[in-house]
Amino acid sequence: MYSSDQPRESPLESRIALITGASAGIGQQCALHFAQLGAKLILNARREPNLAQLAKQLDDQYPTTDGSPRAVFVAGDAADQSTIDEMMVSTALLNPQAGPQEQNSPDIVLVNAGRGLNGSVMTSDTTQWEEMVRTNLIGAARLIRSAGHALSALQESRNWPDKPADLVVLGSTVGRHISPFSSMYGSTKFAVNSLAEAARRELGPKGVRVSLIEPGIVKSEFQQVAGYDQGKFGDLMDSISPVLSPMDIARTIGFIISQPAGMHISDVVIRSTRQEYP
Ligand SMILES: NC(=O)c1ccc[n+]([C@@H]2O[C@H](COP(=O)([O-])OP(=O)(O)OC[C@H]3O[C@@H](n4cnc5c(N)ncnc54)[C@H](OP(=O)(O)O)[C@@H]3O)[C@@H](O)[C@H]2O)c1
């Protein structure tokens, strides 16, 4: 499934993935799927109980052979530099036998924490603008910066192209095609789209793959947090059903990061088959 010439059952064995927004939705399903593929995990979100429960589930389900945990978590705001720094240094807890450079950096970073906002520039709730921009744009930029430095130093220290390093960023179809109905949210994803492509150009030559994933409608907590009208949005979901599930996105990302280091699937748009717009 993961490589035509060399099928592997655990393509992420000996890799360490940092995931923001892992307490729900796409991030949570990525944690479960990456662990199933063999990775260890550093999990982040603000809801500590959800993370503790997920980390325990992963430890129980996928015990490691070296006595280190399968997953650790750092609860906190992903847009705070201190949270990002704490996540990066947590790599050492999962990699006790490794050399210093490999203890400094995971080799998969998923920039996923984010939130939506119902409405356009004219109609959306202005009191939520700053928090959304901070989470979706500033937080993503801070993590891309920290992870970009760490992943490129990691690649410089080891035998590339034997080993891949991945920075995967969650954009959106509304960050590629303009949707007037969620234009404030869409503007943050247009910005993330440009940050990811710029990082790809800067980091690709250093052996770091930067991939932008742009999902259409995925059923998760996202719709409720964004404040969508349940009735209207429910009708839209019904009209394009079946809508995507978070695991659909996790499987796609799992496929991308499982490819050999010299090959890069950089941009992926994923929609449910019946979603014609955006
Ligand atoms: N669902 C969709 O239709 C869709 C479509 C395209 C793109 N996306 C993007 O995909 C990503 C994940 O969305 P989702 O559908 O999985 O949404 P979700 O179910 O609402 O999950 C969002 C996750 O982000 C976390 N989070 C939010 N703000 C945070 C912050 N400041 N610091 C740390 N964690 C934070 C939440 O956890 P806590 O509340 O515990 O912090 C939660 O774990 C987002 O970037 C979103 O924009 C979603």
The ligand as an SDF file (V2000), in Angstrom:
LIG
                    3D

 48 52  0  0  0  0  0  0  0  0999 V2000
  -13.2920   20.2620    9.6980 N   0  0  0  0  0  0  0  0  0  0  0  0
  -13.1880   20.8490    8.5270 C   0  0  0  0  0  0  0  0  0  0  0  0
  -14.1770   20.9390    7.7600 O   0  0  0  0  0  0  0  0  0  0  0  0
  -11.8680   21.4180    8.0670 C   0  0  0  0  0  0  0  0  0  0  0  0
  -11.7090   21.7070    6.7100 C   0  0  0  0  0  0  0  0  0  0  0  0
  -10.5020   22.2350    6.2700 C   0  0  0  0  0  0  0  0  0  0  0  0
   -9.4820   22.4630    7.1610 C   0  0  0  0  0  0  0  0  0  0  0  0
   -9.6470   22.1750    8.4920 N   0  0  0  0  0  0  0  0  0  0  0  0
   -8.5290   22.4740    9.4040 C   0  0  0  0  0  0  0  0  0  0  0  0
   -8.0990   21.2890   10.0040 O   0  0  0  0  0  0  0  0  0  0  0  0
   -7.5690   21.5740   11.3030 C   0  0  0  0  0  0  0  0  0  0  0  0
   -8.2290   20.6580   12.3340 C   0  0  0  0  0  0  0  0  0  0  0  0
   -9.6200   20.8720   12.2860 O   0  0  0  0  0  0  0  0  0  0  0  0
  -10.6590   19.8050   12.8600 P   0  0  0  0  0  0  0  0  0  0  0  0
  -11.7100   19.6230   11.8360 O   0  0  0  0  0  0  0  0  0  0  0  0
   -9.9720   18.6280   13.4120 O   0  0  0  0  0  0  0  0  0  0  0  0
  -11.2880   20.6790   14.0390 O   0  0  0  0  0  0  0  0  0  0  0  0
  -11.6790   20.2790   15.5580 P   0  0  0  0  0  0  0  0  0  0  0  0
  -12.3550   18.9600   15.5950 O   0  0  0  0  0  0  0  0  0  0  0  0
  -12.4070   21.4770   16.0860 O   0  0  0  0  0  0  0  0  0  0  0  0
  -10.2680   20.1490   16.2670 O   0  0  0  0  0  0  0  0  0  0  0  0
   -9.4490   21.2910   16.4250 C   0  0  0  0  0  0  0  0  0  0  0  0
   -8.2940   20.9210   17.3360 C   0  0  0  0  0  0  0  0  0  0  0  0
   -7.4470   22.0800   17.4990 O   0  0  0  0  0  0  0  0  0  0  0  0
   -7.2670   22.3120   18.8890 C   0  0  0  0  0  0  0  0  0  0  0  0
   -7.0180   23.7250   19.1110 N   0  0  0  0  0  0  0  0  0  0  0  0
   -7.7920   24.7790   18.7560 C   0  0  0  0  0  0  0  0  0  0  0  0
   -7.2140   25.9180   19.1330 N   0  0  0  0  0  0  0  0  0  0  0  0
   -6.0520   25.5800   19.7400 C   0  0  0  0  0  0  0  0  0  0  0  0
   -5.0040   26.3120   20.3390 C   0  0  0  0  0  0  0  0  0  0  0  0
   -5.0260   27.6560   20.4040 N   0  0  0  0  0  0  0  0  0  0  0  0
   -3.9570   25.6410   20.8850 N   0  0  0  0  0  0  0  0  0  0  0  0
   -3.9150   24.2880   20.8350 C   0  0  0  0  0  0  0  0  0  0  0  0
   -4.8720   23.5530   20.2620 N   0  0  0  0  0  0  0  0  0  0  0  0
   -5.9280   24.1920   19.7240 C   0  0  0  0  0  0  0  0  0  0  0  0
   -8.5170   21.7610   19.5610 C   0  0  0  0  0  0  0  0  0  0  0  0
   -8.2570   21.3390   20.8890 O   0  0  0  0  0  0  0  0  0  0  0  0
   -8.5190   22.1520   22.2420 P   0  0  0  0  0  0  0  0  0  0  0  0
   -9.8680   22.7950   22.1070 O   0  0  0  0  0  0  0  0  0  0  0  0
   -8.4460   21.0720   23.2830 O   0  0  0  0  0  0  0  0  0  0  0  0
   -7.3900   23.1310   22.3260 O   0  0  0  0  0  0  0  0  0  0  0  0
   -8.7590   20.5130   18.7160 C   0  0  0  0  0  0  0  0  0  0  0  0
   -7.9250   19.4580   19.1640 O   0  0  0  0  0  0  0  0  0  0  0  0
   -7.7890   23.0530   11.5360 C   0  0  0  0  0  0  0  0  0  0  0  0
   -6.6230   23.7610   11.2290 O   0  0  0  0  0  0  0  0  0  0  0  0
   -8.8770   23.4020   10.5390 C   0  0  0  0  0  0  0  0  0  0  0  0
   -8.8520   24.7500   10.1620 O   0  0  0  0  0  0  0  0  0  0  0  0
  -10.8180   21.6510    8.9580 C   0  0  0  0  0  0  0  0  0  0  0  0
  1  2  1  0
  2  3  2  0
  2  4  1  0
  4  5  1  0
  4 48  2  0
  5  6  2  0
  6  7  1  0
  7  8  2  0
  8  9  1  0
  8 48  1  0
  9 10  1  0
  9 46  1  0
 10 11  1  0
 11 12  1  0
 11 44  1  0
 12 13  1  0
 13 14  1  0
 14 15  2  0
 14 16  1  0
 14 17  1  0
 17 18  1  0
 18 19  2  0
 18 20  1  0
 18 21  1  0
 21 22  1  0
 22 23  1  0
 23 24  1  0
 23 42  1  0
 24 25  1  0
 25 26  1  0
 25 36  1  0
 26 27  1  0
 26 35  1  0
 27 28  2  0
 28 29  1  0
 29 30  1  0
 29 35  2  0
 30 31  1  0
 30 32  2  0
 32 33  1  0
 33 34  2  0
 34 35  1  0
 36 37  1  0
 36 42  1  0
 37 38  1  0
 38 39  2  0
 38 40  1  0
 38 41  1  0
 42 43  1  0
 44 45  1  0
 44 46  1  0
 46 47  1  0
M  CHG  2   8   1  16  -1
M  END
$$$$
